[in-house]
């Protein structure tokens, strides 16, 4: 019966009414749920797979629960697991390409009437695609209704069998495409969830590894936590290895997938960017950009790969990253030679236009704000004859109207990044315009900018004006230098200044784009530069032209020009130094009030920030525009407008009396600032002196430590002498015992020869004289010790008297220690003297040997032994004399150390007294200064309060700065008091 059923479904068409698709699928689902044989369930799931594309809705609605149950129960059979995963993938996936790839599976399915499908109503392809996407999302939500299904799928991915692992990877990828956030949340909390997916990259089967890359792309989209986990699972190392194995930029689609995954991991993720840099992976990017001499015939895949590689470099140095991280990456790219390699591509021939454009943008962000990278870029020359700087070659492309628009925008961005925070580069660009540096035989950057500024192409006018404005950005010196530039307009006419030529072209009524560019250049030029304002106002035609433009009621296109003219006139008021009598601040404000009206002027000024393209340009530094006509605003100029709009509005509404009061307040504040600066300098000098004194104190402390070390060495030497003396005492004790025994034997000697006895007496007398001499030396030593003891006592009294006025207890302890050591040595010498007296007593006992001795041979042997013992005693006495000399020399050295310590104590006391006097004087001076500063601060607060009462707005930054200075001064006072307490 089973074979008949499948023959009816998969094979021929029996007679009778044919079942609909829904009925067939229902029967198959019953078979899956009720069959006890694994083969029957496997055949039914295989049939559902073959019908899942054509009858997606029916299979998804009826069979999903049964398929999930198969995944849970039939884990032992990889074939049925593969069929179930493929079926789930077919009903969830919305990819049309996958549908085409798997359309062959439908060949085995029988033709089923259309009535079972929802195709009886014609719909457009777009509606059909939307319907399919809705079905995919619907079935995805149904599958994700139980989060354990995703955990089950992650467990199945551990199966090595190809027929299970591959469809499992594809199914999880489809789930992520349809419901990314929900699936990411489940995987994130699943134990080892991300690690299991990372194992796919190590699979030896390329199809699984490549689909694993697609899965990780979807998994890492917009989830920083998963991005970090993937990165710390050694993803960078594996991906870079795959890129190298696949041939880098010459590789295929796999390289593209790896690069897309790398971009996902690094973009807007500072943690991964730092990990990428610290892992030295930037250095591994350099070989990607090695190009040969012949760059023609690049494949589309190579162009795509190289474009993504450049995008990856830009992710690491993007202006939206933190400045510290960007600067560190820029430094690494220069050190490893990556910047040099990019500049090689920049100057190479035959590179496709889109790669060249992206390379220019990449180089721009690698050098932006990095002085060393900007200096290197300035030194790059194009391989031409004669060689020309790369900047000049790029500017030639920017002002050439035949070049692509995106390329010209990229060159402008590169020039802006080269000048960003680069005053040296700004000076070099402006210098090429000055009369003394112009070289008629070569083309310079300044000449190209002037040529573009006055050409017939409005886009060249705008780009050149913006580029020249960036050469003046935040650089007062170059603004003044540019006033010296003179232009020859035609033969026979005198030259005119660049400033005048710009206003002349502005008044001729050229295109809106040209006028906007020139107005942005003029606003940047004269802002914060009173000399430039004076030069601008010196031309009698400029102010009437501006007032005329602002007062007219022009069309919608001219509103932006009116707003910029109002901004330029407001800058002339705000930065006016009143050096021109006809155009002082008051007269210009009166002119605005009479001819324009203050409210109308402020309204026209607001046209700039209300323009639709203003907010777009303010978002990011790179100039990206859909078309040349929308290229109107520059990013840095939007910052200038935001800064000046409010202050210009206030300046226009101020009266002359308020201006005078403000000037007085400014002068007072300037005077106060000068006084504060003087006091700060004085305090810094005093801090320096205090620091020097502290260093001197530390030096003296170091000397004291060295002296303590020397005393410790002396103590060790004394200990050595003590040990030697103990050894000597033991030896003498043994000898004296031997001598006593010999005396006992001598009393019984009879018949001793008179000559031998007289010789023995002479030797005893000699020994007695030697001991008498030693006794005399010991007496001298006693007197020396008494003298040393008196000197130590006097030194101690001196040290105590000197330290009476201070708390230098360390030196007193050292003197007491030295005194105790001297007393110990005196005790040791007294003990030595006692030992010597004992030796003398024993020698006298030897001399009292009786004269009546027998003259036997035994007595002769005894006398010989006594003579040998006396010789040994004499040797020991000589050794003892040498030890006495050593002790005397040691005591002499100790006396010197005591004298040195006494002098050091006196010197340190004198130095400390001086330091305390200087610290007291410094504290008095600082207290006086703080009193003066407090008075000045109170005066400033009163003046600011008066200004607030008059309706003036006080800059909060200055208040914060003053408060910060006062806080720092209070901290300095507290630190000084703590130092004095520590000294006490």
HURABEL-V934592 format. One record per residue. N is the residue number from 1. RES is the residue in one small letter. D_LAST is the distance of its C-alpha to the last C-alpha in Angstrom with 2 decimals. Layout:
((N RES D_LAST) (N RES D_LAST))
//
This chain:
((1 x 108.21) (2 x 104.76) (3 x 106.31) (4 x 108.60) (5 x 105.64) (6 x 103.70) (7 x 106.91) (8 x 107.30) (9 x 103.74) (10 x 103.25) (11 x 106.79) (12 x 110.10) (13 x 111.04) (14 x 113.31) (15 x 115.91) (16 x 115.14) (17 x 112.36) (18 x 109.12) (19 x 105.87) (20 x 103.29) (21 x 99.90) (22 x 98.19) (23 x 100.77) (24 x 100.35) (25 x 96.59) (26 x 96.93) (27 x 99.20) (28 x 96.79) (29 x 93.89) (30 x 96.06) (31 x 96.83) (32 x 93.12) (33 x 92.34) (34 x 95.35) (35 x 96.28) (36 x 95.50) (37 x 96.26) (38 x 93.49) (39 x 96.08) (40 x 97.26) (41 x 93.76) (42 x 93.02) (43 x 96.21) (44 x 95.48) (45 x 91.93) (46 x 93.36) (47 x 95.85) (48 x 93.14) (49 x 91.25) (50 x 94.36) (51 x 94.79) (52 x 91.14) (53 x 91.27) (54 x 94.53) (55 x 93.95) (56 x 90.22) (57 x 90.12) (58 x 92.43) (59 x 90.76) (60 x 87.29) (61 x 88.38) (62 x 90.37) (63 x 89.03) (64 x 85.23) (65 x 84.63) (66 x 87.15) (67 x 85.51) (68 x 82.06) (69 x 83.67) (70 x 85.16) (71 x 81.70) (72 x 80.48) (73 x 83.47) (74 x 85.12) (75 x 82.12) (76 x 84.26) (77 x 86.62) (78 x 85.04) (79 x 88.15) (80 x 88.22) (81 x 84.46) (82 x 85.00) (83 x 87.85) (84 x 85.78) (85 x 82.78) (86 x 85.10) (87 x 86.76) (88 x 83.48) (89 x 82.42) (90 x 85.70) (91 x 85.40) (92 x 81.72) (93 x 81.61) (94 x 82.38) (95 x 82.59) (96 x 86.02) (97 x 85.81) (98 x 85.36) (99 x 88.38) (100 x 90.41) (101 x 89.25) (102 x 90.27) (103 x 93.48) (104 x 95.44) (105 x 94.68) (106 x 96.90) (107 x 99.92) (108 x 100.71) (109 x 100.54) (110 x 103.82) (111 x 104.55) (112 x 103.73) (113 x 105.02) (114 x 102.87) (115 x 103.15) (116 x 100.38) (117 x 97.95) (118 x 96.71) (119 x 98.36) (120 x 101.28) (121 x 99.41) (122 x 98.82) (123 x 95.31) (124 x 93.63) (125 x 91.52) (126 x 88.38) (127 x 89.12) (128 x 90.00) (129 x 86.73) (130 x 84.81) (131 x 86.82) (132 x 85.96) (133 x 82.26) (134 x 82.48) (135 x 84.19) (136 x 81.49) (137 x 78.75) (138 x 80.85) (139 x 81.35) (140 x 77.74) (141 x 76.62) (142 x 79.14) (143 x 77.91) (144 x 74.27) (145 x 75.14) (146 x 74.13) (147 x 70.89) (148 x 72.02) (149 x 74.58) (150 x 71.91) (151 x 70.31) (152 x 73.81) (153 x 74.28) (154 x 71.01) (155 x 72.25) (156 x 75.58) (157 x 73.83) (158 x 72.87) (159 x 76.60) (160 x 77.45) (161 x 81.07) (162 x 81.75) (163 x 83.97) (164 x 81.13) (165 x 78.04) (166 x 79.40) (167 x 80.80) (168 x 77.63) (169 x 75.52) (170 x 77.87) (171 x 77.89) (172 x 74.10) (173 x 73.99) (174 x 76.56) (175 x 74.58) (176 x 71.47) (177 x 73.51) (178 x 74.82) (179 x 71.83) (180 x 68.80) (181 x 65.98) (182 x 67.55) (183 x 68.28) (184 x 64.79) (185 x 63.27) (186 x 65.44) (187 x 64.74) (188 x 61.00) (189 x 60.86) (190 x 63.42) (191 x 62.03) (192 x 62.32) (193 x 64.32) (194 x 62.95) (195 x 62.92) (196 x 66.64) (197 x 67.38) (198 x 65.37) (199 x 67.62) (200 x 70.48) (201 x 69.17) (202 x 69.69) (203 x 73.32) (204 x 75.78) (205 x 78.34) (206 x 77.70) (207 x 79.20) (208 x 76.74) (209 x 73.80) (210 x 74.86) (211 x 75.37) (212 x 71.99) (213 x 70.50) (214 x 72.25) (215 x 70.96) (216 x 67.32) (217 x 67.80) (218 x 68.77) (219 x 66.10) (220 x 63.17) (221 x 64.23) (222 x 61.54) (223 x 59.59) (224 x 56.14) (225 x 55.54) (226 x 58.76) (227 x 58.05) (228 x 54.76) (229 x 56.49) (230 x 59.33) (231 x 56.98) (232 x 55.03) (233 x 58.38) (234 x 58.68) (235 x 60.91) (236 x 59.86) (237 x 60.81) (238 x 64.14) (239 x 65.11) (240 x 64.36) (241 x 66.37) (242 x 69.28) (243 x 69.16) (244 x 69.31) (245 x 72.12) (246 x 74.11) (247 x 73.96) (248 x 71.04) (249 x 72.42) (250 x 75.96) (251 x 75.77) (252 x 77.53) (253 x 76.73) (254 x 74.39) (255 x 71.98) (256 x 72.12) (257 x 71.29) (258 x 68.31) (259 x 66.98) (260 x 67.45) (261 x 65.48) (262 x 62.66) (263 x 62.57) (264 x 62.36) (265 x 59.44) (266 x 57.40) (267 x 58.24) (268 x 55.48) (269 x 53.66) (270 x 50.31) (271 x 49.59) (272 x 52.88) (273 x 52.47) (274 x 49.14) (275 x 50.74) (276 x 53.70) (277 x 51.55) (278 x 49.24) (279 x 52.38) (280 x 53.67) (281 x 56.73) (282 x 56.67) (283 x 57.68) (284 x 60.72) (285 x 61.99) (286 x 62.68) (287 x 66.06) (288 x 67.37) (289 x 67.71) (290 x 69.53) (291 x 72.78) (292 x 75.63) (293 x 77.67) (294 x 80.37) (295 x 78.96) (296 x 82.29) (297 x 83.67) (298 x 80.53) (299 x 81.41) (300 x 80.37) (301 x 78.28) (302 x 76.38) (303 x 75.71) (304 x 74.40) (305 x 72.21) (306 x 70.72) (307 x 70.15) (308 x 68.15) (309 x 66.17) (310 x 65.20) (311 x 64.34) (312 x 62.05) (313 x 60.18) (314 x 59.85) (315 x 58.43) (316 x 55.51) (317 x 54.71) (318 x 55.89) (319 x 54.20) (320 x 53.72) (321 x 51.34) (322 x 47.60) (323 x 46.72) (324 x 44.49) (325 x 47.23) (326 x 49.89) (327 x 48.00) (328 x 47.43) (329 x 51.14) (330 x 52.21) (331 x 50.19) (332 x 51.78) (333 x 55.23) (334 x 54.83) (335 x 53.50) (336 x 56.30) (337 x 59.01) (338 x 60.05) (339 x 59.72) (340 x 61.84) (341 x 64.45) (342 x 64.62) (343 x 65.11) (344 x 67.95) (345 x 69.67) (346 x 69.06) (347 x 71.00) (348 x 73.60) (349 x 77.22) (350 x 79.23) (351 x 76.35) (352 x 77.54) (353 x 76.54) (354 x 74.60) (355 x 72.59) (356 x 71.92) (357 x 70.77) (358 x 68.40) (359 x 67.11) (360 x 66.30) (361 x 64.42) (362 x 62.52) (363 x 61.55) (364 x 60.47) (365 x 57.87) (366 x 56.73) (367 x 55.84) (368 x 54.66) (369 x 51.17) (370 x 50.65) (371 x 50.42) (372 x 51.41) (373 x 54.35) (374 x 55.46) (375 x 55.42) (376 x 57.53) (377 x 59.97) (378 x 60.38) (379 x 61.45) (380 x 64.12) (381 x 67.66) (382 x 70.88) (383 x 73.55) (384 x 75.88) (385 x 77.55) (386 x 75.77) (387 x 72.52) (388 x 70.93) (389 x 67.44) (390 x 67.33) (391 x 65.98) (392 x 69.10) (393 x 71.43) (394 x 69.83) (395 x 70.05) (396 x 73.70) (397 x 74.24) (398 x 72.35) (399 x 74.52) (400 x 77.72) (401 x 79.51) (402 x 81.55) (403 x 78.56) (404 x 77.84) (405 x 75.73) (406 x 73.16) (407 x 72.75) (408 x 72.11) (409 x 69.50) (410 x 67.80) (411 x 67.74) (412 x 66.24) (413 x 63.50) (414 x 62.85) (415 x 62.56) (416 x 60.18) (417 x 57.93) (418 x 58.03) (419 x 56.72) (420 x 54.18) (421 x 50.72) (422 x 52.27) (423 x 52.05) (424 x 53.29) (425 x 56.42) (426 x 56.94) (427 x 56.93) (428 x 59.44) (429 x 61.80) (430 x 61.71) (431 x 62.17) (432 x 65.53) (433 x 66.77) (434 x 65.80) (435 x 68.64) (436 x 67.01) (437 x 66.59) (438 x 69.84) (439 x 72.01) (440 x 75.64) (441 x 76.55) (442 x 74.22) (443 x 73.32) (444 x 69.73) (445 x 67.77) (446 x 67.78) (447 x 71.55) (448 x 72.06) (449 x 69.88) (450 x 71.79) (451 x 75.04) (452 x 74.14) (453 x 72.86) (454 x 76.24) (455 x 78.62) (456 x 81.25) (457 x 79.56) (458 x 77.37) (459 x 75.28) (460 x 74.56) (461 x 73.60) (462 x 71.13) (463 x 69.59) (464 x 69.25) (465 x 67.73) (466 x 65.11) (467 x 64.35) (468 x 63.91) (469 x 61.69) (470 x 59.35) (471 x 59.17) (472 x 57.69) (473 x 55.44) (474 x 51.98) (475 x 52.64) (476 x 52.98) (477 x 53.79) (478 x 56.80) (479 x 58.05) (480 x 58.26) (481 x 59.79) (482 x 62.47) (483 x 63.70) (484 x 65.04) (485 x 67.43) (486 x 71.07) (487 x 74.04) (488 x 77.67) (489 x 79.73) (490 x 83.20) (491 x 85.04) (492 x 85.51) (493 x 82.78) (494 x 79.40) (495 x 76.42) (496 x 74.34) (497 x 70.70) (498 x 69.72) (499 x 68.32) (500 x 71.65) (501 x 73.67) (502 x 71.78) (503 x 72.55) (504 x 76.14) (505 x 76.68) (506 x 75.00) (507 x 77.43) (508 x 80.44) (509 x 80.30) (510 x 79.89) (511 x 79.22) (512 x 76.54) (513 x 74.59) (514 x 74.59) (515 x 73.51) (516 x 70.72) (517 x 69.39) (518 x 69.57) (519 x 67.89) (520 x 65.00) (521 x 64.66) (522 x 64.72) (523 x 62.18) (524 x 59.76) (525 x 60.45) (526 x 59.85) (527 x 57.05) (528 x 53.76) (529 x 55.61) (530 x 56.75) (531 x 58.68) (532 x 60.76) (533 x 61.38) (534 x 62.67) (535 x 64.98) (536 x 66.28) (537 x 66.99) (538 x 68.57) (539 x 71.60) (540 x 73.61) (541 x 75.20) (542 x 72.15) (543 x 71.17) (544 x 74.77) (545 x 75.20) (546 x 72.12) (547 x 73.07) (548 x 76.60) (549 x 75.52) (550 x 73.25) (551 x 75.79) (552 x 78.73) (553 x 79.72) (554 x 80.10) (555 x 80.75) (556 x 78.45) (557 x 77.92) (558 x 76.75) (559 x 74.09) (560 x 71.45) (561 x 72.33) (562 x 72.08) (563 x 68.64) (564 x 67.39) (565 x 68.94) (566 x 67.08) (567 x 63.83) (568 x 64.53) (569 x 65.32) (570 x 62.18) (571 x 60.08) (572 x 61.82) (573 x 60.65) (574 x 57.08) (575 x 56.27) (576 x 58.43) (577 x 56.89) (578 x 59.87) (579 x 60.94) (580 x 64.58) (581 x 66.10) (582 x 68.71) (583 x 66.32) (584 x 63.20) (585 x 61.46) (586 x 63.27) (587 x 66.66) (588 x 66.28) (589 x 65.36) (590 x 68.32) (591 x 70.50) (592 x 69.38) (593 x 70.01) (594 x 73.48) (595 x 74.83) (596 x 73.04) (597 x 71.28) (598 x 67.65) (599 x 68.40) (600 x 70.87) (601 x 68.36) (602 x 65.68) (603 x 68.35) (604 x 69.44) (605 x 65.84) (606 x 65.54) (607 x 68.50) (608 x 66.21) (609 x 63.95) (610 x 66.89) (611 x 68.89) (612 x 69.59) (613 x 68.54) (614 x 65.17) (615 x 63.53) (616 x 65.02) (617 x 63.55) (618 x 60.11) (619 x 59.84) (620 x 59.32) (621 x 59.16) (622 x 62.34) (623 x 65.43) (624 x 67.87) (625 x 70.95) (626 x 74.27) (627 x 76.31) (628 x 75.90) (629 x 76.78) (630 x 73.68) (631 x 71.36) (632 x 69.91) (633 x 66.13) (634 x 63.31) (635 x 60.15) (636 x 57.71) (637 x 59.82) (638 x 59.51) (639 x 55.72) (640 x 56.33) (641 x 58.73) (642 x 56.33) (643 x 53.65) (644 x 55.95) (645 x 58.36) (646 x 56.13) (647 x 54.75) (648 x 58.28) (649 x 59.62) (650 x 57.02) (651 x 57.65) (652 x 61.38) (653 x 61.03) (654 x 58.67) (655 x 60.23) (656 x 59.80) (657 x 57.70) (658 x 55.35) (659 x 55.23) (660 x 54.28) (661 x 51.60) (662 x 50.25) (663 x 50.31) (664 x 48.41) (665 x 45.81) (666 x 45.59) (667 x 45.15) (668 x 42.46) (669 x 40.70) (670 x 41.12) (671 x 39.66) (672 x 36.74) (673 x 36.33) (674 x 36.38) (675 x 33.73) (676 x 31.56) (677 x 32.17) (678 x 31.16) (679 x 27.90) (680 x 27.28) (681 x 28.05) (682 x 25.67) (683 x 22.86) (684 x 23.86) (685 x 23.76) (686 x 20.27) (687 x 19.27) (688 x 21.09) (689 x 19.32) (690 x 15.86) (691 x 17.37) (692 x 18.70) (693 x 15.46) (694 x 14.01) (695 x 17.24) (696 x 16.87) (697 x 13.55) (698 x 15.49) (699 x 18.38) (700 x 16.64) (701 x 15.46) (702 x 19.10) (703 x 20.38) (704 x 18.44) (705 x 20.05) (706 x 23.36) (707 x 23.11) (708 x 22.55) (709 x 25.60) (710 x 27.58) (711 x 26.82) (712 x 28.00) (713 x 31.13) (714 x 31.74) (715 x 31.47) (716 x 34.05) (717 x 36.31) (718 x 36.14) (719 x 37.10) (720 x 40.02) (721 x 41.13) (722 x 40.98) (723 x 43.16) (724 x 45.62) (725 x 45.85) (726 x 46.63) (727 x 49.38) (728 x 50.78) (729 x 50.80) (730 x 52.77) (731 x 55.29) (732 x 55.75) (733 x 56.32) (734 x 59.11) (735 x 60.73) (736 x 60.69) (737 x 62.47) (738 x 65.11) (739 x 65.54) (740 x 66.10) (741 x 68.84) (742 x 70.47) (743 x 70.56) (744 x 72.39) (745 x 74.93) (746 x 75.30) (747 x 76.51) (748 x 79.57) (749 x 80.45) (750 x 83.74) (751 x 85.50) (752 x 82.43) (753 x 83.50) (754 x 82.42) (755 x 81.28) (756 x 78.99) (757 x 77.64) (758 x 76.94) (759 x 75.20) (760 x 73.05) (761 x 72.22) (762 x 71.23) (763 x 68.90) (764 x 67.38) (765 x 66.98) (766 x 65.29) (767 x 62.91) (768 x 62.26) (769 x 61.52) (770 x 59.11) (771 x 57.30) (772 x 57.26) (773 x 55.70) (774 x 53.07) (775 x 52.48) (776 x 51.93) (777 x 49.45) (778 x 47.58) (779 x 47.43) (780 x 45.99) (781 x 43.42) (782 x 42.55) (783 x 42.01) (784 x 39.85) (785 x 37.72) (786 x 37.38) (787 x 36.31) (788 x 33.74) (789 x 32.49) (790 x 32.14) (791 x 30.28) (792 x 27.85) (793 x 27.31) (794 x 26.79) (795 x 24.31) (796 x 22.39) (797 x 22.47) (798 x 21.33) (799 x 18.41) (800 x 17.52) (801 x 18.01) (802 x 15.94) (803 x 12.98) (804 x 13.46) (805 x 11.34) (806 x 8.33) (807 x 7.13) (808 x 9.51) (809 x 11.61) (810 x 13.51) (811 x 15.37) (812 x 16.31) (813 x 17.72) (814 x 19.66) (815 x 21.15) (816 x 22.16) (817 x 23.73) (818 x 25.59) (819 x 26.81) (820 x 28.15) (821 x 29.89) (822 x 31.57) (823 x 32.78) (824 x 34.17) (825 x 36.00) (826 x 37.38) (827 x 38.71) (828 x 40.29) (829 x 41.99) (830 x 43.26) (831 x 44.76) (832 x 46.34) (833 x 47.82) (834 x 49.33) (835 x 50.86) (836 x 52.37) (837 x 53.94) (838 x 55.42) (839 x 56.93) (840 x 58.45) (841 x 59.96) (842 x 61.49) (843 x 62.89) (844 x 64.55) (845 x 66.06) (846 x 67.55) (847 x 69.10) (848 x 70.91) (849 x 73.33) (850 x 76.92) (851 x 79.41) (852 x 82.37) (853 x 82.32) (854 x 85.16) (855 x 86.13) (856 x 86.49) (857 x 85.39) (858 x 82.80) (859 x 81.10) (860 x 80.94) (861 x 79.11) (862 x 76.64) (863 x 75.95) (864 x 75.37) (865 x 72.82) (866 x 71.11) (867 x 71.02) (868 x 69.40) (869 x 66.80) (870 x 66.12) (871 x 65.71) (872 x 63.19) (873 x 61.38) (874 x 61.32) (875 x 59.86) (876 x 57.13) (877 x 56.41) (878 x 56.06) (879 x 53.66) (880 x 51.63) (881 x 51.49) (882 x 50.09) (883 x 47.44) (884 x 46.54) (885 x 46.23) (886 x 43.89) (887 x 41.68) (888 x 41.65) (889 x 40.65) (890 x 37.87) (891 x 36.54) (892 x 36.77) (893 x 34.67) (894 x 32.10) (895 x 32.03) (896 x 31.37) (897 x 28.50) (898 x 27.00) (899 x 27.44) (900 x 25.89) (901 x 22.81) (902 x 22.51) (903 x 22.85) (904 x 20.34) (905 x 17.69) (906 x 18.59) (907 x 18.57) (908 x 15.16) (909 x 13.77) (910 x 15.78) (911 x 14.76) (912 x 11.02) (913 x 11.94) (914 x 14.22) (915 x 11.95) (916 x 9.59) (917 x 12.94) (918 x 14.40) (919 x 11.85) (920 x 12.37) (921 x 16.05) (922 x 16.22) (923 x 14.79) (924 x 17.40) (925 x 20.07) (926 x 19.47) (927 x 19.63) (928 x 22.88) (929 x 24.15) (930 x 23.54) (931 x 25.45) (932 x 28.24) (933 x 28.36) (934 x 28.56) (935 x 31.44) (936 x 33.14) (937 x 32.87) (938 x 34.39) (939 x 37.17) (940 x 37.85) (941 x 38.07) (942 x 40.49) (943 x 42.57) (944 x 42.70) (945 x 43.71) (946 x 46.43) (947 x 47.61) (948 x 47.76) (949 x 49.70) (950 x 52.08) (951 x 52.65) (952 x 50.66) (953 x 48.82) (954 x 45.28) (955 x 44.29) (956 x 41.94) (957 x 40.51) (958 x 39.09) (959 x 37.57) (960 x 35.97) (961 x 34.72) (962 x 33.21) (963 x 31.61) (964 x 30.25) (965 x 28.83) (966 x 27.22) (967 x 25.82) (968 x 24.42) (969 x 22.81) (970 x 21.24) (971 x 19.95) (972 x 18.47) (973 x 16.66) (974 x 15.38) (975 x 14.26) (976 x 12.39) (977 x 10.57) (978 x 9.80) (979 x 8.62) (980 x 6.14) (981 x 5.04) (982 x 5.39) (983 x 3.79) (984 x 0.00))
//
